Amino acid sequence: MKKKSVTKFICIGMLLALGSMGAIGCGSTQEEAVVVVTDDDAGYVYSLAEVKRGNVVLSKSLNTKYVQTKEQEVSFGEGGKKIEKVYVREGDHVKVGDILAEVSIGSLEEDIARLEYEIEKEELEKSYLDAHEQFELTGSYHSMAYYSDCEEEDLEEKEERDADIRESYQNQREDYEDDLEFDRAQLAKLKEELASSRLYATMNGMVYTVEKDLEGTTSKKGEVIMTIIDGTDGMFEMEEPDYAKYFHEGDMLTLEIAYGAAKGTYEVMPYQIGAWGEKQYFSIYDGPENDGIEVQTTGTIYVLLDQKENVLYLPNECIYRADNKNYVYVLDEQNMKTVCWVETGLAGNKETEIISGLSEGDTVVKR
């Protein structure tokens, strides 16, 4: 039974081979023919591909994710202090100026209140000096004027006394200024310490992330403990600086989201290419109607790397390489595989450009 089966395949192979004898160049003109070449023990099935003319495209799919372009990363300005209180949770909505968290402040608020009182008191007392000085000088003038028969030495004595009065008040003013300068510096330092011990929202938005179990731990300078995002504005972010050169202002690109409520095909455009660095951004131009895109939703952007138009090509799987040269397999008159050397151009996603060695309509053996 096995011998009859082999003979049957041989006959089929011979019939198909006869249909492909009109070959030119290295290949034949039969597209997608199946040729069976057998010996006494085994059979081999070959699938043929035709050399065609058209476009060869090389593109790449790049991963991207949806992020908020307006975001506040929250961190303490100094470390080493106990985190006393966290006032917000993930999902909370905050406004500019809202307190988010604070470290232990001890008696800071009381110290600030005391200094503010002292400064206010010193400023008030300093403001009285002018009136007091004028009162003493005026009193001295009236006293001398009452006695019209004052001697010249009495007038000199008055002038000396007035000078002493002025000097005394000037010294008091300087003392107050010194005290005020010192207290104001202390107050500024305490307020700065208080400000650094508290974290405030600098934008309206939603608390997107908060590190877990912060209360009772020690603050670390510059370590991001929470983020706030503006849910009204978002873009797709990509970290592929090596491919940034392939994008241009005004390009319309295809973006695919494969999963989730935002699943679908979108049209996006590069956003502010001049400001790109390690990260690249794309704004949404058009897309399906859905419930919106959630932050961190991933997608794929397809970018054109190269393209050849109206050229000869073969499927990539037909091309082999040896000794730094490219070749294909064709069938000879006995339907046996033989090597045909070819010169190739652009190797695209699915097809490879054929520059020489084959003609349009020739057929080669697929892998």
Sequence and secondary structure as in RCSB ss.txt:
>XXXX:A:sequence
MKKKSVTKFICIGMLLALGSMGAIGCGSTQEEAVVVVTDDDAGYVYSLAEVKRGNVVLSKSLNTKYVQTKEQEVS
FGEGGKKIEKVYVREGDHVKVGDILAEVSIGSLEEDIARLEYEIEKEELEKSYLDAHEQFELTGSYHSMAYYSDC
EEEDLEEKEERDADIRESYQNQREDYEDDLEFDRAQLAKLKEELASSRLYATMNGMVYTVEKDLEGTTSKKGEVI
MTIIDGTDGMFEMEEPDYAKYFHEGDMLTLEIAYGAAKGTYEVMPYQIGAWGEKQYFSIYDGPENDGIEVQTTGT
IYVLLDQKENVLYLPNECIYRADNKNYVYVLDEQNMKTVCWVETGLAGNKETEIISGLSEGDTVVKR
>XXXX:A:secstr
 HHHHHHHHHHHHHHHHHTT   BTTB S TT EEEEE SS EEEEEEEE EEEEEEEEEEEEEEEEESSEEEEE
 SS SSBEEEE   TT EE TT EEEEE  TTHHHHHHHHHHHHHHHHHHHHHHHHHHHHHHHHHHHHHHH TT 
 HHHHHHHHHHHHHHHHHHHHHHHHHHHHHHHHHHHHHHHHHHHHHHEEE  SSEEEEEE TT TTSB  TT EE
EEEE TT EEEEE  GGGGGG  TT  EEEEE SSTT EEEEEEE  GGG SSSEEEEEEE   SS   TT EEE
EEEEEEEEEEEEEEEGGG EEETTEEEEEEE TTS EEEEEEEEEEE SSEEEEEES  TT EEE  
